[in-house]
Amino acid sequence: MRAQFGETLRAARAGGWLHLSFLEINGEKAAAYFCFDFANRLWVYNSALNPRFEGLSAGWVLLGVLLRWAIENKRAAFDFMRGGEDYKFRFGAQAGKIYRVQVSRRLTVEALGGEPACLMNEFEADFFPPG
């Protein structure tokens, strides 16, 4: 997973849409957000909290700063991306559908495992055969 984060970070930086934010308390990083500033949206990819500052709500504070930044910089949307974590909905997030699609010119639907299946909950939809 660490390698994947590194690759994603490097690609976002190369593309010019990396948005890293940190909240420091007494010179020590207390919270961080890894976002993409792309297509007039701020997309939250991941976040981290330093447990030493848990009682200070550093994550909430930094999230508020990010929301204010997105508004001040006239972003059309602040997107938490996938996941049903409660904190996302406290700020007015709305669940949307997420689709994953596998495309192949060489493989038939049968070779991919059968008819596409739609497994849906209120947060996401997956189009892969079960199994």
C-alpha positions, 0 to 999 in steps of 0.5 A, spaced: 500 500 500 505 504 501 508 503 494 501 505 491 500 511 495 507 513 493 506 512 485 499 516 486 502 522 489 508 522 484 503 522 478 498 527 482 504 531 482 507 530 475 500 532 473 499 538 477 493 536 481 497 534 488 494 538 494 497 536 500 495 539 507 498 539 514 496 542 520 502 543 525 501 544 533 508 546 536 512 544 530 509 537 530 504 534 524 498 533 527 493 532 521 494 531 514 490 531 508 492 528 501 487 531 495 487 532 488 485 539 485 483 537 479 477 539 474 475 544 479 474 540 484 478 538 491 478 530 491 479 528 498 484 521 497 486 520 504 487 523 511 492 521 517 491 523 524 497 523 529 494 520 535 498 524 540 493 530 538 487 526 538 483 530 543 484 537 539 480 535 533 486 536 529 483 533 523 476 537 524 480 543 524 484 541 518 478 539 514 474 546 516 481 549 513 480 545 506 473 546 505 474 554 506 480 554 501 475 550 496 470 555 497 475 561 497 478 558 491 471 557 487 472 550 486 465 547 484 465 541 489 469 538 495 469 531 493 470 526 499 470 520 494 468 513 496 466 511 503 460 511 508 464 514 514 460 519 518 464 525 518 463 526 511 456 526 512 456 531 517 459 536 512 453 535 507 456 530 503 451 526 499 452 519 497 453 518 490 454 511 485 461 509 483 462 505 478 468 500 476 468 498 469 473 493 466 474 493 458 477 488 454 478 488 446 480 481 447 476 477 452 469 476 452 464 477 457 464 469 459 472 469 459 471 475 464 467 470 469 460 471 466 454 476 465 456 483 469 453 483 476 451 489 479 452 489 487 449 496 490 449 499 496 447 506 498 454 508 497 457 505 491 456 500 485 460 495 483 460 491 476 464 485 476 461 478 477 461 475 484 466 471 486 
